Amino acid sequence: MKWQLQNLNSEQRQAGARAALSALLLAVSLLVAMPSLLKDSLLLVAYVLVGGEILAAAVKNLRHGRLFDENFLMAIATIGALLIGQFAEAVAVMLFYQIGEFFQDLAVANSKQSISALLKLRPDFANLVVGPDKINPVKPELVAVGDLIQVKPGEKVPLDGQVVAGESYLDTAALTGESQPVLVTVGEEILSGTVNQSGVLTLKVTKAYGESTVAKILQLVEAASEKKTKVENFITRFSRIYTPAVVGLAALVALVPPLALGADWGTWFYRALSVLVISCPCALVISVPLSYFSGIGAASKVGVLVKGSNYLDVLNQVQTMVFDKTGTLTKGRFTVSQLLPVHGSSADLLKLAALAEQASPHPIAKALVQAANVKGAAEAPEELVGRGIKATYQGQVLLVGNAKLMAEQAVQGFAPVQATVGTVVYVSLAGQYQGAIVVADTVKPDAKATLAGLKASGIGQTVMLTGDNQATAQAVAAELGVDEVHANLLPADKLTLVHRLQQRRRGKVAFVGDGLNDTPVLAGSDLGIAMGGLGSDAAIEAADLVLMHDNPSAILQVRHIAQKTRRIAQENIAFALLIKLAFLACAAFGVVNLWEAVFADVGVTLIAVLNALRLLVGVKQPAEDPTGPARPQPQTVNQELA
């Protein structure tokens, strides 16, 4: 992790400068011989420089009824030190506390930077096409839906749009986590935030900037740290009890020995000040929220946007993981899965189908054309709605379609094929049956391993919900090892089933989906996880976690991160309390002085902060899908060729 001072804001830099000047004055007063009055004056100036902000915060909090916080502790500890003539120690208390705060600010700033660096999306301008060969660079916010913009090589795509001219390779790494460039051509939808690598593209804008992918994702990033986890809320409540208890303990240390035993007032007052300094809850107040923010940063490194740190805690409690099928566990695009020729070779059969379907926009037709990779097309193609395509090839009638078309045309030798998964496309030439092609959605390469890994991580049950037919759903579930499957579902049915799972009270229920029809379930589950690369806008808005590269394996990665985050937060709490209890006992009996108390408090804080930042070290980037992200929108696989 690179520590960059430029990530700090101006107030944080000014505080750092004041602390540096205060440290210089402290060093001069200790190392240079000078009259006592001048020395004390330098130390008072140093105290005001480094502690003025803390004193002001303590006074402000007192006015608002917030008495017991770390500012109050630091104020009374250092003012007490000044009253007993320990000017240098008062400055040191404030100085070391501010050093701890500075490193905490630096850590948080760099954590925020690691999250926003995942995206690097915000566009600076859009090249608005205002006339033939005339381009006007404008702010993306000024471009309207339907306007034409031009994206040159090396430029970010500023707005979501459809390619109307040109073709190019896009770098989608900032958005999807994939390093492999994606080829886009005329007619394809592309998302803002990607980078044009080669040719010039002309886009027709489909969404205003405020509704674009880049704007929505940036909003998620900016809001990611605003929600608190239950552990963080516990720390806030804990401080309200802990701080007055500590102040009471310090009062007992200062008063009981002198009053009951006749001990020296100055000695026990000094020890009481040490108790106050050691008891300061900075390590808890700083390190626990930072642990969760670091968890969000680590999740961003594997391509997962977490909308609030509380969702990391919810992910730890998930016992049932529910998945949509198409576009979530499967690629959401058709590919040729089986060739069943009757006459000729498999290549000949596929070629005939592709020649007839060359001009069809249907997803199944595109799958056939892509698989065959042939040039040319059959003559006079005619779409027979709900049945298929009729065309002419080498003077003979070529039919490509469903069983209804084959029966209607009385094709000789035709025999229906029973396929458990996918859609069957039949081919006939000159009235003779040529064979069948099975076209199906394919399971994502990492889906099976992800489900097995989730089980190993503590997930008790995996469930798959789909609107697809029962046979296809059962086949996919069997291949992936899903515990429970429900098919032929409408969106309302999915929500009902998730609510039923929630009523079992076996931990939290998470739902993973990508489409518009998944939005109600994403919002209604305990934890909604959306496929963000190509998922619908509504699904992304409703979800609590967004997987930017659409690989299910990211769910397993972010669950491991959530578990590690909770473990580190618990370690910080236990470590801070144990060390403080030990030093409190030592301070009460005079074993440690005020300086050592300062080092103990700041040292515990820094160690806890460094422990929290372990989350950002060694996080692996998302595994690359060699097939790349699916370009078509998810489709169901039980439809017949139209």
C-alpha positions, 0 to 999 in steps of 0.5 A: 500500500502506497502512503500518499500525503496528497490524499489528505485534505487541507485541514489534515495537512495544516494539522500535520504542519502544526504538529511538526512545528510543535515537535520542533519547539519541544525539541528546542526547549529540551535540548537548548539551555535557556531561562525557565520563563522562556522555556515554559513560554515555548512549551505553552506555544507548542501546547496551543499549536498541537492541542488547541484543536482538541481543547476546542473540540472538548469545549464544543462537545461539553456545550452539546452535552457530550462530556466523556470522549477522547477529547475530554480525556486528553484535555483534562490529562494535559491541563492537569499536567500543566497545573503540576508544572509538567509543561513538556509532558503536557505537550508530549501527550498532545503531540503523540496523540496528534501523531496517532491521529495523523497516521490514522487520517493518512491510513483512511485517506489512502484506504479511500484512494484504494477504493476510488482507484478501482474505478478511475471512472469520472470523465472530464469531458465528452466530445459532442458531435454538433455538425459534420466534422465538427466536435465540441468538447463539453461537460458530460452533464450537458449531453442529452439522451439521443445526442451523438458523442465521439470517443477517440483512442485513449479516451474514457467513454463518458456516457452510456451509449450505443455504437452507431459508427466505428469499431474498437477494443475497449479496456473494461478493467476499471469497470469489470476487473477484466484485463482482456480488451473487448471488441465492440462494433456498430449496434452494441451498447457500451458503458461509461467508465471504459477506455477506448483503445484503438479506433474512433467510436461514435455513440448515441447517448442512451442515458444522461450523465446522472443515470449513467453507469459511471455516475451511479458507481461513483455515488456508491463509492462515495457513500460506502463508508457512511453506514456503521456496523454493529461492532462500530455502534458497540464501540460508540456505546462502549465509550459512553460507559467506559470514559466516565468509569475511567474518569471515576477511577482516576478520581479515586486514584487521586483522592483515596490514597491521600485522604485515607492513607495520608499519601502525597497529593502531588504523587497520586494526582500525577498517577491519576493523570497517567491513568487518564492518558492510558485509558483514552479509547483512541485505539478502539475509536480509530481502529475498529471503523478503520478495520471495516473501511479497510475491508471495503477497500480490500473488497474493491480490489477484487472488483466488489463494491460494498455499499456500507460496512454493515453489509460486511457483518451481514455477509458473515452471518449468511447461512443460506445463499440463493442464486438466480440462474441465467446471467448469474450462475450461467453466462446468460448467452447462447452457445452451440452445445450439441450437433446431431447431423443425419446427413453430412458432417457436423460442420455442414449442418452448422454451416446451413443453419448459419447461412439461413440465420445470417441476418437474424437479430435473434440471440439463438441465431447469433449463436449459430452464426458465431459458432459457424464463422462462415461468410455469405448468406442464403438467398431470400430469407423469410422469417416465419414468426414463432417457427423459424427461417425459410430461405433458398440455398443453391436453388433449394429450400432451406429451413431452419427452425423448431419442430413445428416448422418441420412438421408443417413443411412435412420434412422427410426423415424428421424426428424430434430430439429430446434435449434436457438442456437448451433449445433444439434447432432443426435443419432441412434442405430440399425437404430432407431432414439434415439434423438438429443443433442444441443451443444452450446457455453455459455455466460460468467456469468458476460457478461450481468451485464457488459454490463448493468454496461457499459451503467450506466457508460456512454457508449451510445451504445453496438454493437456485431460483429461475424462471426457466423450465424444470428440466433445464434448472435441474440439469444446471443444479446437478452440474453445480451441486446446488442443494435446492432448486425451484423453476418456472418462477415469476419475480413474486414467486422468488420473493415469496421463496426467499421470505420463506427461507428467512423464516427458517431463522438459520442465519441471514439469507443472501440473494445473488441476481442480475436482472430487472426481475431480480430487483424485488428479491435483492431488496427483500433479502437480508443481503442483496448481491448484484452482478454489476458488469451487465446487470440491470440498473434497478438490480444494482440500485437494489443490491447491497454488494455489486460484483463489477466483473460478474464472476461468482468467485468474487462472492467467495473472495468478499466473504473471506474478506468479511471474515478477516475484517471481523477477526481483525476488529475483534483482535483490535478490541481485545488487544487494546483492552488487555494492554490498557488494563495492564498499564492502568494497574502499573500507573496506579502504583506508579510503575509508569510515568506520564511519558510512558503512558503516552507511548502506551496509548499511541503505540496501542493505537498505531499497532491497531491501525497497522493491524487493520491495514493488513486487509489491504495487503496481499489482496488478489485481483479477480481471476480473469474469465478467458471468454470475457464478459457476456455482451448480450443481455441475459436470455432464458434458454427454454424459448424456441427459435423464432 
